[in-house]
Amino acid sequence: MSVRRVMGTEVEYGISVQGQPAANPMVASSQIVNAYASSTVKARRARWDFEEESPLRDARGFDMARQIADPSQLTDEDLGLANVILGNGARLYVDHAHPEYSSPEVTTPLDVVRWEKAGEQVMLDASRMAAQIPGSTPILLYKNNTDNKGASYGAHENYLMRRSTQFAEIVRHLTPFFVSRQVVTGAGRVGIGQDGRDHGFQISQRADYFEVEVGLETTLKRPIINTRDEPHADPAIYRRLHVILGDANLAEISIYLKSGTTSLVLAMIEDGFIDADLSVEGAVRALRDVSHDPTLRHLITLRDGRKLTAVQLQLEYLDLARKFVEDRYGADADEQTLDVLQRWESVLTRLERDPMECATELDWVAKLKLLTQYRDRDDLDWDDAKLHLIDLQYADIRPDKGLYHRLAASGRIQRLLDDASIEASMHEPPTDTRAYFRGRCLDKYADAVAAASWDSVIFDLPGRESLQRVPTIDPLRGTQAHVGDLIDRSDTAQALVAAITR
């Protein structure tokens, strides 16, 4: 299954305290996470285990010295901020000035959508719970990437890859794909430049914040290809590609195609299938230029001298992916892989003809259509404050206020999942990764789980002098097939650990 791999997303949410523009965002974020944690006894005790994290290890073969690292890179330090492990296997925590939801590990693009959308509902519930605290002021959350004052926050993707794949090949073949991918995955933004001072609309909320092609940083000198080498799995087998340049999407098809097409390109890179050189001259500049042209006519200069639009460059990858799937899988290609290919082709074909034909599927087009309607009706220039407000309101996660949600409710945005499926995923872990073991343990043995991380669950058991760590280093073990029956018949954590270590 060529779109199938271990994947997950991490989304930092924009935050503001209603009527208090000078409110401390770290305090507000802590209120959000703590409110959700306090809603269930099961979430209270288990802490996040930082022991196995190594954020300064670089895929190019060295470790950055801690003394020169930016504090934002030291994610292995327990700062005492709110940090909760959820029963669906996800992590909800404060990442500096933002509440962040890290989805559980999944294996398909549709499950990426399912558990990321579950995260939106977790954040919505958390904000409502925080508002019920006596004396509190409503805290508003936005699934976006910038405050339009110069600050940007991330919507990261994670893909496990074969360790044997040369990192230089990843950089070579993935950079052009990322430069052009935004025409499918952009969230749309009013304002040009990091602080949005130049007037206009652009495709991506993140493009203006990238400064180098390759690097380890995530908040300063942001790179198109991030080199953080922290697999959260067996490092002899896996590397984790940490993708930081994507936008925070609300449209389900945008999320689906983001993970599905990227997974296909990674599969081709792993198999050495891409023989064409699609390298881009001045990739950072090209990333911004593509974003700044919603007509999709900007020509990207390739190093071989060709000039292609971003859509045409995406079509090059699509053509390679079709040949790859036919060559490797033929008639045995699975349904989701074929669906990704079909949707990818359909979207690119229509974007090339008229981007507005994709207004029911892609965030940036849906947002641009809304903004254009307001501009035409009220004769507004791009510097009008109303347009900035509409941009922000699109990302509001409240169903009655957020413009995305109102479009979806009226059928003007296509969906892939129903509300019941997403609500169930707020509480239930994926069944086909180690997140199943983590989530089930948190749900069934909450009092006995002292800590957990992506690659272990730590139990505090009566009669044991030390904590008992159960490693989960293989992301494809600890699934329902592996441990479902064992957990079902183990009434206590003692019984479970005894059975595992017997």
Secondary structure, 3 states (H helix, E strand, C coil): CCCCCCEEEEEECEEEECCECCCCHHHHHHHHHHHHHHCCHHHCCCEECCCCCCCCEECCCEECCHHHCCHHHCCCCCCCCCEEECCCCCEEEEECCEEEEECCCECCHHHHHHHHHHHHHHHHHHHHHHHCCCCCCCEEEECCCECCCCCECCEEEEEEEECCCCHHHHHHHHHHHHHHHHHHHCCCEEEECCCCCEEEEECCCCHHHEEEEEECCCCCCEEEEECECCCCCCCCCEEEEEECCCCCCCCHHHHHHHHHHHHHHHHHHHCCCCCCCCCECCHHHHHHHHHCCCCCCCEEEECCCCEEEHHHHHHHHHHHHHHHHHHHCHHHCCHHHHHHHHHHHHHHHHHHHCHHHHCCCCHHHHHHHHHHHHHHHHCCCCCCHHHHHHHHHHHECCCCCCHHHHHHHCCCCCCCCCHHHHHHHCCCCCCCCCHHHHHHHHHHCHHHEEEEECCEEEECCCCCCCCEEEECCCCCCCCHHHHHHHHHHCCCHHHHHHHHHC
